[in-house]
């Protein structure tokens, strides 16, 4: 599909004066990362992710027809019960990017009520869950205008729109494993939207667990947007993009053959490579904290002592995602409780697992 396939060309908004839609959309954690993009939100390499289950954003979109339609956007954002003016510029930029594809957004006033089940802006991809939830609400309006929309088109366009707000949001519409970015291994993959992993997933990766250790719940010192932009002149960018696409091929095989040892090695290498790009950019920056490194060392020691398949990954933040197969659930949870939560802010962590994607409430 091309961008033109997502342009809403005919609709009649006179039959829809007002309404409300609510969607709950999950965060996701990339196994093979993307770091670096070109406009408009096109990834420099393909990524693949677990969709999460418990870490999600719930967004209610209230809309009403303007009495005097204009080219501007009438938006109010309420985050966790309070009017939030800080989010509004990002939403306006998002609307500017998507207006071509859903032109009705200039004809309505919107109240966006949103809340997270996890701390905002602490490296748990709140932009991914938040913007995908909003995109899905907007697609629900489009479906009123065109009741013949297929589920496949609905999901692809929702992912396409979400991507224009936050790249990783393209991976939060469906589950349990999503590929985003054009890659030769996946004939229907696209830079424009995410697709469900099209091959059989080995039983070893079913109901995979992800416990997120909240090392630092504060807002990141460097935003992901700035970090992506620093890849434009990065001395190692070309090699990293080639490595990422090569690792997609390796992960494709691993997810099908169930090789947990190879999974552990690749996932951890990808996490450390992501942060290596931050450490070697200009200007350089560090998002990990000292407790992030202490947790990693504890995980390595536990894995060696217990012949475990536990591993870690990191997003663009200090928090540690502890990944492990379902069969190790009891042992790893005991390890987290006994040895790892001491390194978490206020001893807090989130028990999560691979999920099935967004759903309408």
N, C-alpha and C positions, 0 to 999 in steps of 0.2 A: 504493500500500500504506500501511497505517496501523501505528502501534506495536503494536496488538493482533495483527496478522498475524505478528509475530515472537515471540509468547509460546509457549514450548514447554509444551503443556498435558498431554500424556500421554507417559510414558516409563517404562521399567523398568530401573533401574540395577543390579538384582541380577544381571543377566547380564553385567555389565562390572565386573570386580574391579580391574583395573589395566591400564595401557597407556602408550604413548608415541607422540606425534605431533611431527613437525618440519616447519615451514614457513619459507620464505625470502621476505620481503616487502620491497619497495623503498621508498625514500624518494620524494618527489615535489617538484617545484618549480612553484609557482603562477605562471601567466602573468598572470591577473587575480586579485588577492589578496582574501582576506577578512580583516578585522581588526575584531573586534567581534562579540559573540555574546550570546545569551540562553540561559537554562537550558531544557532540558538540552542544551547544546552545539548550539544552533540558530544558524546563521550569519545575520548581519544583511544580507549580500548574497551572491549566487552567486559561486563561484570556479571557475576552470578551470586545469588543470595538466598538465604533462608528467610521466608516470611515469618514474622513472629506472631504469637497468639495473644499474649496478655498485655504487651506494650502497644497501646493503640491510642488513637485520637478519635473522639466522638464529636462530630460537627453537625449542628442544626443550621440550615440555611432558610431564613425567612425572607420572602420576597413579595413585593407589591408593585404594581404598574405605576410608573410616574405619571402625574397629571400633566406635566410639561416635559416631554422627553428631550434630552439633550445628549451631547456627545460625551459628557463627563460620566464619572462613576459615583454613585451614591452608596457608600459603604460605611457600615458601623461594625466594629469588631469587639466582641465581648469574650474575653479569655478567662475561663474559670470564675465566671460570675462578675467580673469587673471590666469596664470599658478599657480597652488597650489601644492606645494611639501608636505605640511603637510598631505594632504589626501592620498598621494600615498602609504605609509606603510599600511594603513588600507585596501586599495584596493588590494594590493599584498597579504595580509593575507587572504582576502576574496577569491581571485583567488586560493590560495593554498588549501583552503577548498573545492572549487567547481570543481577543475580540474578533479577529479575522475569522475564526472558526466557529464561534458562537456569538454572533453579533447582537443577540437579544440582551446581552448584559448591560447595554446602554439604556435599555427601556425600562429597567426595574431598579428599585431601591432595595438594598440587601442589608439584612442584619445577620452577621455570622457569629453564632454562639459555639464556642469550641472549648474542649478540655482534654487534657492528657491523663493517662493512667500512670505516667512516669514523669520524672523531672524534665522540664523544658530546657533545651539548649545545653545539655550536658553530655553530648556524644551518643545519644540513643536515637538519632535520626528523627527528631520531632518534625522537621520540615517534610520528610517523606510521608509520615502518617498524616500530618495536618493538611498538606496540599493535595494529597490523593483523596482524602475525605471530602475536601471542598470541590475537587474536580468531579467526583462521583455525584455530589449534590447537584452540580450544574448539569451533568449529563441526565439526571432525572428530570430536569426541566425540559431538556431537549427531547426526551422520550415522550413527554406530553404532546409536543408538536409533531412527533413522528413515532406513532405507536408500532410501526413495523420494524423498528431497530432490533437487530439480532443481539443476543447476549455477547457474541464474539466482537461485533462492531462496538457495542457499548463499552466493553472492557478495554478494547484497544484504544478507543478515542479517549476514555478516561485516563488511561496511562499516558497517552500522547499529550493531553492537556496538563496533567500533573507534572510531567517532565519539564514543561516550560516554566514551572514555578520552582521546582527542585529536581535535579537530575535523578537522584535516588528514589524520588516519589514514583517514578515509572515502574519500580519493582514492588510497590505496595498494594496494587489492586488485586492481584491473584496470589496463589500459593500452590504448593508449599515451597517450591524452588522456582525461581524466576531468573531468566536470562535477559539482559538488556544490552543491546549493541550488536551490530551486524558482525556475524562470525561464520566462517565457512563450514564449521561443524553443524550449524543449525540453519537449515535452508529457509525457514520462515522468520529468522531473527531480523531485528531492525534497530537502527539508531534512534528511531522515532518513538518507540514504545517497548515495553517489556512483554515477554511471552512466557508462558508456563514451560518449565523444562519438559521437552517433548519425548524424552526417552524413559524407559522403565527405571524406577528408582529402587536400588537394592534395599532389602528389608533392614539392613544395618542402619539405614538413614531414615527410617520411618519413625515418626514421633520423637525426633532428635531433640535433646534438651539444651537449653541455653539459660544459664543463671548469670545475671548481669550484676556484677559487683560495683556498687556505687562508690567509687573512690573519691569522686569530687562531683557534687551536684550543682556547683556554680556554673555560671555562663562561661563559655570558652573565651580565652583571651584573643584567639585568632579565629575568625569565622571560616567555615568550609569554602565559601565563595572566594575569599581572599586566597586561601590555600590552593584552590584549583587554578586561580589566575597566575600564581607564582610558578606553575609548571610551564608557562609559555617560553620562558627563557632559562629553564632549568637545564643544567649541563647533562643530567642523566635521563631526561625526559624520553628521548627516542628509545633508549634501551629498556626503560620501564614499560612503555606502551607495548613493545614487542614481547617482553616477558609476560605481561598481563594476558595477551592474546594466546601465547603459548600455554600458559597455566590454565586457561579456559579449556583447551583440548585435554589437558591432563585431568582436570576436574570432571569433565564430561565422562571420561572412562571410569574414574574412581566412583562416581555416584551410581554407575551401573554395575560395577564389579564388586562393590562393597569393601574395598581395601581401606580399612580404618587407619592403618599405619601410614599409608600414603596420604590419606586425608589430613591427618594430624600434621604431618610435615609441611604439606602445601598451605594449609590454612594459617599456620603460625608464620611461615615464611612471608606470606602475603601481608599479614598484619605488620610485621616488622619492616617490610619494604615500604609500606605506606608511610610509616613514621620516619623511615630513613629519608624519604623524599622531603619531609618537613625539615628534618635536621640539616639537609644539604641545599635548601632553597636560599634565595637571596631576596629579602632578608630571611634568615633561618629562624625557626621557632620550635618549641617543645610543648606538646600537649599532654604527654605522660607526666605523672607525678612519681615521687619516690615510692609510694605504696603500690603503684602500678607495677613497677619492676620487682618489688618484693613478692607480689602475688604471682608473677610469672615464674620467678625462681622456685616458689613453693609448688607450683603446678608441675614444673619439670622434675622436682625431687619426688613428688607423689607418684608421678607417672613411672619413673624409674623403679621405685620401691615396690609398686603394686602391679606392674605390667598392665597399666591402665591405658585406655584410649582417650582419656581426657585431653583437651587442648584448649588454648585460648585464642581469641581474636580480639582486635581492637577496631573501633571506628575512629572518627576524627575527634578524639577526646581521651580522657584519662581512665574511663571506666573499662573494666575487663569483662568480656563475654566469655564465660566458661562453657565450652561445648563438650557434650559427651553423649554416648548412645543410651537409649532407654534402659538397657539391661544393667547399666552401672549406676542407676539412679540413687539407690539407697546409700551405696558406699560413697559416692561423690558428694551427696548432700551432707553426709556426716563429716566429710573432709572440709567442706565449705564452712559448716557450723563450727567445727573445732579449731580450724587453722586459718581460715581466710577472712572471716567477717571482721576480725580485729583490725584489718587494714582498710575497712570500708568506713565512709563517713557515717557516724552514728550507728555503726553496725548494720547498715541497711543494704539489702540486695533484693533482686527481683527474680523469682523463679518463672522461667518462661520455656517455651518449646516452639518447634516449627508449627506454623498455623496454615490455614486454608485461604486466607485473603480477607478482603473487605466484605462487609455485609450491611444491608439496609435495615434500619430500625423502624 
